[in-house]
Amino acid sequence: MTSTVDEPVRCFWCGETELYRHYHDTEWGFPVGDDTRLFEKLCLESFQSGLSWITILKKREAFRQAFAGFDMERMARFTEGDVERLLGDAGIVRHRGKIEAVLRNARCALQLRDEAGSLAAYVWRYEASPTAPAVISETAESRAMARDLKKRGWSFVGPTTVYAFMQSMGLVNDHSLDCHVREAALLARRHFIVPT
């Protein structure tokens, strides 16, 4: 746990910067039903693969600018010229494979949205059963979702990436038992209407 005399107890991983603490206190573990936010997080988790989350968090606004606010329809129309533009953007992670993957994933997300009614309705099918927080990197639910996304043509969405997405978007509450945010996240989930 991370705490000082003046600071409340938080999960151990978020004490590095004020940006990290704010993300932890206001976003991580709170349920999300908005397709754009869900898609953004899947994209950012894909970029995070092999890096620290704080690296991506510091670049999040640049990513939003570079990827049209993570609008799936606009991203699905990006061309090879856009890939080259993105490779020249020092504000983001310049990895051709990841850039091409999230653009392909945008096209896949549109198909999935058409089939399921919304991206939110799809991802919430994989909500984990409530458990005590654990230091793990994947679950049966994250493996199932990753497997299904890959069948649908997505890439850079392995079970560890998907589990990190699930933690951050409130599909599982992994705030430590003594974290001051845990109860707020649980309350938000109780009031959250699962998209159908």
Summary of the structure (lengths in Angstrom):
residues: 196
radius of gyration: 16.7
end to end distance: 36.0
largest distance: 52.4
contacts: 580
relative contact order: 0.17
helix: 59%
strand: 1%
